[in-house]
Amino acid sequence: MRSAKLMNGRVFAGARALYRAAGVDGKDFGKPIIFTGSQHPLGKIESDATANVTGALNAAMSERMNGVGLFFGHHLFAGNRVSKSSSWAFEGFSAPSTGPLARTGTPWHWYAGGTLAGEGWKDPKPYTRHDVAVIDMAPGITAARLEAMLTPRPEAAILRAYGVGDIPSDEPGLTDVIADALHDGVPVIIASQCQQAEVLLGHYEVSDAIPRAGAIGSGDMTLEAAYAKVMFLLSQGVDAADFGTWMTRSIAGEISPASTL
């Protein structure tokens, strides 16, 4: 990954730009940090690299961008709101819950309300490695299989459920496995398999037992942002008892206020 340091900010270009963008957004650098990349390498005639790097530089020097962003395919996004939506399209990223911050043009078009402020975090500690399990729910998954995936116990688990956070209700013992993990001090976060979603635990009867057991909904966070936030909280030493409070509070604009209710 290459970077260009500017007076107004900094631009990073590389294949893993998305996950780096989601991962560093918990810290206020005082200047905009813009990540970018390309679908085709710079040496190809059809490459999008030049346009993306130019757009990222313009975003960093615009004096309208704060925090961490990602520029790709003529769009500027908040880094903790973006997901990779295509492995081949030039517009390969999207922000399903909020939309882009800006689009290139003559002049650039900046969208109102695209940036959400957060509470911040005083003197954050660096990210450290932690054991976080990410598990997709699927029809037919058994309690024994889920238990095996959670054994030995991870430090936290993200379960990607259906729609607004529904867990298969016709599988005996499945919710008991989740409750046992929570009882053992493992924060369990329920995310959605939908790209555009707002997790509302208890919205349907089939998911009512999960929040009562202590599971935490991810609101409208992307999977990338939810994972990065879990890693951030673990790195700060937040214990299981306080995890639910912080997962639903916006630290850097990664979750919408409506999702915290």
Secondary structure, 3 states (H helix, E strand, C coil): CEEEECCCCEEEECCCHHHHHHHCCCCCCCCCEEEECCCCCCCCCCCCHHHHHHHHHHHHCCCCCCCEEEEECCEEEEHHHCEECCCCCCCCEECCCCCCCEECCCCCEECCCCCCCCCCCCCCCCCCCCCEEEEECCCCCCHHHHHHHCCCCCCEEEEEEECCCECCCCCCCHHHHHHHHHHCCCCEEEEECCCCCCCCCCCCHHHCHHHHHCCEECCCCCHHHHHHHHHHHHHCCCCHHHHHHHHCCCCCCCCCHHHHC
